[in-house]
């Protein structure tokens, strides 16, 4: 929601600060997704190792 608002504001104003803020949001979302995927993989491995033991 914030990301969309910031992007629309950038589109309407052309203010590079809004674009930079948008990129910051994108980067944080990417890092959160990567972290979440790593956590899911760790849980999956733990469950597999527990079942096989």
N, C-alpha and C positions, 0 to 999 in steps of 0.2 A: 504494500500500500504506500509506504513512504517512498519506496523506490520509484513507483509510477508517478507520484506527485512531483518528486524532484526532477524526473525526466521531462514531464510536461512543462514544468517551470523553465527548464533549460530550453526546450523547444520554443517556448513563447518569448523568452527574453534574450536567448543567445549568450547568457552570462556564463562564462567558463567556470566560475566557482560552483555553479550548480552541476555542471558536467563532472567536475572533480569530485564533488560529494557523491554523485551517482556512481562513479567508478569505485569510490571507497566502500559504498554499500555492496556493490557487486563482489568486490574482493573479500569482504567479511562473510558474505553468503557462501562464496566458493570455499573458503576455509572451514566454515561450519559444516558444509556438505562432506568435505574430505574427512573431517574429524568424525562425523557421524558414521560414515562408511567404514572407517578404521575400527570404530567401536563395535559395529555390528559384526565385522569379520572376527574380532577378538572373542566376542561372545559365542559366535558360531564354532570357532576352533575349540573353545573351552568346553562347549556342549559335546562336540564330537569326541574329544579326548576323554570326557567323563563317561560317555556311553561305551566307548571301546575298552575302558579300563575294567 
